[in-house]
């Protein structure tokens, strides 16, 4: 049976032959695997490409001094919290990150554009949240490094492609693969379990490309198929549908509060809050401001949102979102 290889595949194959480094070869192999026609006539070629990919990755990991979890897969946390963005190939997660942040991650019309995690900052009202673009998840092979990054993130955003007729089956396979690696994705409304040895991460599920024809029917099927276990938010990275709600839900997924510091005799800076975990106390706020406030703390004055009344409180007082705190030493 003829292979009927596409021009895109032939171009990727040419670039693969010209590539000099293992990283470049992997990149173009991924393009070849993404653009090769999927039928019986290419089965042997597909198997050969997978074998080449496995050998290249094994050779990279076997190099002396190269750790399995290299620096490219560690992203220093920044802002109000870190959200790892996961999704299968061609789900449009990089384009969605660009729409949410105004940044310019590498975006392509072919799968596997993202090769290493990259952080970008999303603004929500007066705070910034770190979104980390990650290499795509494949049902055949989920990179351990991506899973480990997701385990240490504060929350997850999973992006699914409404144009993909097999989206439900693919998501089911990916969730099962992640469970095998001890990572459980739970809806933002759920309470993560504390089961030992497993990582339960609050997750938003964004159904992308809702502007396309047939997307409504696919979304309805996904919602019926998964029920309340996977609540989907319909969004469009291209047209902007649902992005305002998505920003808001990403922030509230982090379970953080914004607290403003006030210097005696001056107005608080409402444009630069401290981000603290829900349940934080005045003493947690003092630690975030400066160690001197911890060592010499006497009391604090608190103004609640939409209230002009001031409260005099001690170090164990639990703070709420948008409290104004004046620390006294």
C-alpha positions, 0 to 999 in steps of 0.5 A, a space after each residue: 500500500 502506498 504511503 502517500 506522504 504529505 509535503 509537510 512530512 517531506 519537509 520535516 524529513 529534510 530538516 531532520 536529515 540536516 539537523 545536527 543536535 539530538 534536540 533538533 532531530 527530536 523536534 523534526 521527528 515530532 513534526 514527522 510523526 504529527 504529519 505522517 498519514 495514519 493508515 496501514 501503509 505507514 505502520 512500519 514507518 510510524 514504528 521506525 520513527 518511534 524507535 528513532 525517537 526512543 533512541 534519541 531520548 535515551 541517548 540524551 538521558 544517558 549523557 554524563 552530567 545530564 539529569 533526567 529532570 534538567 533545568 529546562 523542566 524546573 520553573 521557579 514560581 512567581 506571582 500569586 501562584 503557578 498554574 501548569 497548562 497541560 493538553 494533547 497535541 494541537 489543543 491550542 494551549 500555547 495560543 490560549 496562553 498568548 491570549 491570556 497573557 499578551 505574551 508570544 509563546 511559540 505557536 504553530 499550526 502543527 502539533 508538538 510546537 512546545 518542547 520545553 516548559 515556558 513561564 508567562 505572567 497573566 494579569 487578573 485585576 491587580 495580581 499576576 499569575 504564572 502560567 507554564 506552557 508545557 510539552 503536549 501530552 501523548 496517549 502513547 508517551 507522557 513525559 515524566 518531567 512534565 508530570 513532575 512539574 505538574 505535581 509541584 504546581 499550585 494548580 493545573 489548566 487542562 486544554 482540550 480541542 473541540 475540533 477533535 472528534 476523538 477528544 473524549 476518548 483521548 482525554 479518558 486515556 490521558 487521565 488514566 495515564 496520569 493516574 498511573 503516574 500518581 497524578 489525579 486531576 480533580 475539578 476546582 469545586 472538589 476537595 482534593 484527597 490526602 491519600 498518601 503517595 498520590 498527588 491531587 491537583 485542582 484543575 480547570 478544564 478548558 474546551 478550546 476552539 468553541 468558535 468552530 463549526 460543530 464545536 457546540 455538539 462536541 462540547 455537549 457530548 463531552 459534558 454528557 460523557 464525563 458528567 460532573 467529574 470533568 466540568 468544561 469551560 468553553 473558550 476561544 483563544 482565537 476569538 476571545 470567548 470565555 477568557 474573562 471568566 477563565 482568568 477569574 477562575 484561574 485566580 480563584 483556583 489558587 485559593 489565595 487572598 490579596 492583602 494590602 499593607 498600610 504604613 501608619 499615616 499613609 494610604 495603602 497601595 491597592 495596586 500591589 497586594 501581598 498574595 497569601 494562602 486562604 487561612 493566613 493570619 496577621 503573623 503570616 502577613 508580617 513574615 511576608 512584609 519584613 522579619 522586623 515585624 515578626 520579632 517586634 510585633 505588638 498589634 495590627 489595625 485591619 480594615 475590611 473590604 467595603 467597611 470604614 471601621 477599623 479593628 484592632 487585632 492580634 497575631 492570630 487574626 485570620 485575614 480575608 481577601 482584600 483586607 488592609 493591614 497596618 502592622 504596629 511594632 
